[in-house]
Amino acid sequence: MNQVILWGLFIGPWFTLLFIGNMHLKRFLPVALLVTVINTIIYQAAYHFNWWREMPLFKWDKIANIPWVYSAYLVATIWIFRLTYGRFIIYMITNLLLDGGYIYGWYPIQQKLGMASGDMSPHITFAIMIAVSLIIYLFQVWYEKDYKIHEEI
């Protein structure tokens, strides 16, 4: 059952990108790649300091959880930006709800299923998630400002 969940998290999100449109995909792919790099670094720190561990999908997938970091988070970032970018309050409310739902709702279920464990407080994890959402929003603002300057030249 756990492997089915992990495979669903790995493959499912990518199929949703068929409905986003090329313009939006090109516009928000850089911020999604940035969040992937940030999450990879955070997962490496979490592994090193035993903040949390998540069940791997592949045998070599012990540090940065492939279904979350390289699929679900990446694709969710594109969709969240597609639906909320330019409306910061809506963006933050969306992130507060989704991150809160994940850390206080889904993560405890993962723990009960034996898919996750760790020592870090969920409140700290939630704060990290919100900090990342602020960083990537600022990146997108900067990126679009810089991108528009280059388009005009």
N, C-alpha and C positions, 0 to 999 in steps of 0.2 A: 504494500500500500504506500509506504513512504517513497519508494522509487517512482511510483506512478505520479505522486505529487511533485517530486523533483523534476521528472520529465515534462510534466505539464507546465511547470514554472519556466522550464528551459525553452520549450518549443512554442507554447501557446502565445506568449506576448508578440513574437515575431510575426505571426499571422495577422495580428491587428494592424500592423503597419501597411497592409494592403489597402486600408481604408483612410489613410491619413493624407495622401496626396504628395506628389514629388516636391512641390514648393515648400510645404511645411517640413517635410523630412530633411531637405537641404538646409532649411533655415535653422532647425533645432538639433541637427545631428552633432554639431560641434559641442554644444553644452551637454548633450548626452554622453559624448566621449569623455569630456572633462569629468563628469560625475563618475564615470566608470574608473578613471584613473584615481580620483579621490577615494572612491570606495575600495579599490584594490589596496591602496595604502592603508586605509583604516582597517581593513580585514587582516592585513599583514601585522599591524600593531596588535589587533585583537588576538591573533594567533600567538604572537610572541608573549604578550602579557596575560594570556588566558582570560581575556574579557568575555569571550564567548567562543563556542565551537558549534559548527553546524554540520549535519550529515552530508558527506560529499556525494555527488552524482557519479563521479568517476574516481578511480582509485588514486589518481594523482591530484585530485581536487580537494586538498586538505586545508588550504589557507584561504584563498578568496573563493567563496562559494560560487561556482559557475552559474547555476540557475538564477541566483539573485543578482550578482554583480554584473554579469555579462548578458543578461536577458531581461529579467523583470524590472530591475531598477533603470536600466538603460532605456527600455521601451516606455516605461511609465514616465520617465523624465520628458521624453518627446511629447507624449500625450498631454501631460500636465502643462507644459509650455504651450502646446498648440491650443489648449482650451482656456488658459488663464493669463498668458503673457500680455503685459501691458496694463493689467489690473492687479497691482501688487497685493492689495488686501485680499482679493479672491484667491490669488496664488498662495498667500500665506495661510489662509483658512483651509484651503485644499490640502496643503502640506501638513498642517496641524492635524487635520482629520485623518488623512491617510497614514501618516507616520504614527500618530497615536493609536489608530486602529491596528496597525502592524505590531507595535511594541507592547501594547496592553491587551490586545485581542488575539492576534494570530501567533505571536511568539510564544505565549504560554501554551497554546495548543501544540506548537512544534515541540516544546519541552515535554509535554505529556506523551507525545508520540515517540519520544526518544530521538527526535531530529535535531535538537539544539540543547546546549547547556552553556553555563558560564557564570562568572562571578560579578560582572558589571551590573550595577543598578539599572533598572529599566528607565529611570528618570534621566540618568546620565546619557544613556543610549539615545533617548528621545531628544535631549539637548544637542547631541552631536548631529542627529539627523536634521534638526531644524537649522543648525549652524551651516551645514552643507547646503541646505536649500537656499539660504541667504547668499552664500558664496556663489552658487551657480546662477542665481538671478542677477547678481551684480556682474558676473561674467557676461551674461547674455546682453545686458544693457550696454556694456563696454563693447562687446563684439558687434552689435548692430550699429552702434554709433560709428565705430571704425569701419565697418563694412560699407555703410552708406557713403562715407567719405571717399572710399576707393571706387565706388560705383560712379560717383560724380566726375571723377578724373578721366 
